[in-house]
């Protein structure tokens, strides 16, 4: 499996939260539910993403914005007009309401009277694996449409609210595609600051070692064996790997195993010993010591916290609706 694919497995739109809002100026939407990621795509028109404490970012039709939570943010037509309660027209609070059918929120306003149509999707990413990549994102980012995805956006908009069998699955997969493509395009941009291992995947020395560890993390890898994958000496691998990734191969492998273990510990049916074996440790004692050294707490303590936070929502119910609350002009 491609490493990028593996890291984004947990960012899936299985019953993800979708909303479509028709906006008439002046308008401001304040997203306050603390989603881990929010994808905003103007299907028509444009607006400004204003992250809390950050600079406004312009996003137009054809572009996609990703905002990393849990801090609230505002999507507005005019950041200079203010984003507080005193703004002309008011600021509407956005909540993700699971009690209604999906389809969109137009508040009864004829679309031809309004310049902007926004599609938003929220993702509650609980797994540690995708967080490893997503932590490298800035608070907000905008990626232009350099591949001309307008036909896909038109199709996506056309699927909203049709009430056909399988609508939620169609929306899930389309938004999966849009989000992953947006993230991939962002990390390829010069202004991005991807983690060292991301760039190292394409390196002829470090890349083979990285891929080997990701393909079989439970294997008892040694620096010598990893070096043989790249056809170089142990010294050459260790030097190049550390330059690009920031840690040596063994340290990286340990950290990677603990990331995998953290997600496995959220499954109560797996004992700590079973988790240890899955990530390459022969006994629970050695695994527990490594986990505490890397994560700062024991596997049992981590499991208690993870289970107290609730299970990973792998099959959220279909039928989400973007609900805007607060007075203001229709839109």
N, C-alpha and C positions, 0 to 999 in steps of 0.2 A: 504493500500500500504506500502511496506517496505520502511523505511526512506532512505536507500541508493538508491533505485530505484527512489524515489521521487526527490532526490537531483540531479540525473543525467538525469532527463527527458529532460533537455535543451541541453544535449550533445548528439545530434543525427546527424547521417550522412544522413540527407535529402538533397541530392545533395552535399554532402561534397566534399572536394577537395582531389583528389587522384593522385598519380603519381608513376610511376615505372621507375627506372633508372638503366641501365647496366653500371657498373663502371670498368674502367681499370686503374690500377696504373701507375703513381701517380695521385691521384684525391682528390679533396676537393670541397664540395658543401657548400655554405654559404646561409642559409635560412634567408631572410631579410624582409619578408612581415608582420612580427609582428602578426602572428596567436596566438590566446590565448593558444591553445594547438597544438602540433605537435606530431603525433605518427610515430615512425620510426621502421621498422622491416626489417632487412636483410633476404631476402628469401634464399640467398646463400652468403657465404663469411662472412665478418665481417668489422667493422670500429670503429671509435671513435667519440663520441659526445663531442664537445668542446663548452660548454656554455660560453657566454661572461663574462669574469672575473672569470670563474670557472675552476675546474680541469677536465681533460679529463675523460670520462667514456667509457670503452670498451663495445661494444654490438655485439654479434655474432648471426649467424643464429640460430633460435630457441628462441631468446630473443626479448624483446620489450622494446623500450625506449620511454619515454614521456618527452617532453621539454615544459616548461611553458613559454609563451611569456609575453610581446611583444619583449623582447630583441632578437637580432639575435643570431644564433648559427651556428657551422660548423660541418659537418659530413665528416670525412677524413680518409684516410688509414694510415696516419702517423702524429700524432700530434707533434712529435719531429721535423718534417720537416718544421714546421711553417704553419700558416693559413692566412698569409698576402699575398699581391700582389707579393712578391718576391719568393714565394714558387715554387719549380720546378713543371712545368706542369700547374701552375696558379691555381687560385681559382675561380670556376664558381659560379655566383650568381643565386640562385633559386627564381623564381617568380611563383605564381600560376596563370595560364593563363586560363580564362574562355571561350576563344574564340575558343578553339579546342575540338575535340572529345576526350573523355577519352580513356585510353588504355595503355599508357606507353611511356617512352622516352628511346630509346636505341641508338639514334643518328646514326643508321645504322651500329652499330658495332656488328659483330657476337658474340653471347653470350658465345660461347665456348672459346673465346679469353680473356674473362674478368672473374675475380674471384668473384666479388660482384654484387649482384642484390638487390637493395633497393626498398622497398615499403614504401611510406610516405603518411600520411593523415593529413590535417590541419583542425582545428575546430575554428571557430570564435564564441566564447561563449559570447553572450551579456546578457543573463539572469542572474539575481542576485542569483537565487536559486542554480544552480550548482556551481557558483563561491564561495558559502559558503563552499563547500567541497574542491574545487580545489585550493583555496588560501593556503591550508595546504600543498600543494605539494612543494618539493624542486625545484630549477630551472631546474634540469634534474634528471631523475631516470632511472634505468635499472632493469627489472624484468626477471629472468630466466624462461624458460619454464619447469615447474615441472610437468605439466600435459600431456606432449607430444602432442602438438597441431599441429605437422607437417602435418597430413592429411588435416587439415583445411587450413593451409597456402598454401599447394599445390593446393587445390581447389580454394582458393582465387586468386592465381596467374593465374590459368587456366581460370578464368572468365574475366580477364582483356583483353580488346580489341577484344572480340569475336563478338561484334555487334549484339547480340541477343536481342529480345524484353525483357524489364525489367532488363537489365544489371545494370543500375544505382541503382535500388532498391536492387538487390542482393548484390552489393558492399557496399551500405549503411549499410545494416543489418549485413553483415559479419564484417565490420569495427566497427560498434557499439559493437558487441560481443567482438572483440579483445580489444577495448579500455576499456570497462567496466571491463572485466576480468583482464586486466593489472592493473587498478586502485585498484580493490578489492584485488588482490594479493599483491599489494604494501602496502596497509594499514594494511595487516595482517603480514607484515614482521617486525622483531625486530628493524631494523634501521629506520623504518618510524616514523613519529611524528604526528599521527592523532590528530585532535581536541578532547578535552575532551568529548564532547557529543557523539563522534563516539564510544569510548570505553564504555561509560555509557549505550549505547543501550542494552548491554548484561547483565547489572547489575540487580539483582532481585529487588532492591529498586527503583533506578532511571529509569531503562528501561521502566517499565509500564507507568510511568508519561510522559516520553519523547514520547513514541508511541501514547499516548492519545492526546497530544497536536498537534502532526503532523497529526493525523487522522482527527481531528476536531478543527482547530485553532480558529474558530469563536465562539466556545463554551465559556461561561463565567466561565472558570476554576478558582477554588480556590485551595489553598494549601491543604485544608482539603479534597476536592473531589479527587485531584490527589493522595493524600496519601492513600485514600481508595482503589484506583486502585492497589496499591502495598501491601495493607494490613498492613500498618504501621502507626505510629502516624505522625502528622504534623511536629513535631520536628525532628523525625528520617528522614523523607523525605528531609526536608530542609537541614539538616546537610550533608546527604549523597550526595544529588544532587549537592550542592555547592562544596563539596570536589572533585567530579568527573568532573563537567561541568565548574566550575569557577564562575557561577552565580546561584542565587536562582531560583526556578521554575517560579515565576512571572516575574522576569527580563528576563529569557530565553524566555518565551512565548511572551513578548513584542517585543524582538529582532526578533524572528521568524516571528511574524505577520508583522513587518516592511519589512522584506526580501520579503515575499509574496506580500506585497503591492507595493514594488518597481517594481516588474515585472508587476503587474496589471496596474500600472500607465503608462506603455508603450503602453497601448491600448487606443487610444483617444476616443473610443466610450463609455468608462466607466467614469462616473463622479467621482469626488473625494468622494462624498457621497456614491456612489455605491461601490467604493473600500473600504471605511470605513466599510460598512456593511459586506462585504465579509470576512473581517479579524477580525470581532467581536466588532466593535464600533457602538454605536447607532447613533452617529452624527458626522458630518465632523469636527466640532471644536475640540472635544476630540481626534479624530484620528490625525488631523493636528498637534496638540501640541505634541503628542507622536512621530509622524514621525520626526518632527524637532528636538526633544530631542535626538532621536536615530541616525538619519541620518545626522543631521547638517544643513538641509535646509527644506523648506516647500514642501509639496507634489506638489504644482503647479510649483515651481522652478525645482524640480526634473523632472517632466513631460516635461517641456520645453527643458531641456537638453537632456533627453532621445529621444524625438521626433526629435530634431535637429541632433542627431547622426544617425538618420535613423531607420526604423523599423527593428525588429528582422527578420532575413532572414530565415523564417521557411520553405521556399520552393525554395531554390536556384536552378538555372537551372542546369540540368544535363550536362555533357560534360566538365569536367575540365581536364587539362593536366599539368603535371609538365614541366615547361620550364626552361632550364638552359641557362643562357646568360653569355658570356665572353669567351675569347679564351682559348684554352687548348686542350689536347689530347682528342680524341674521347672517350666516355664512358658514 
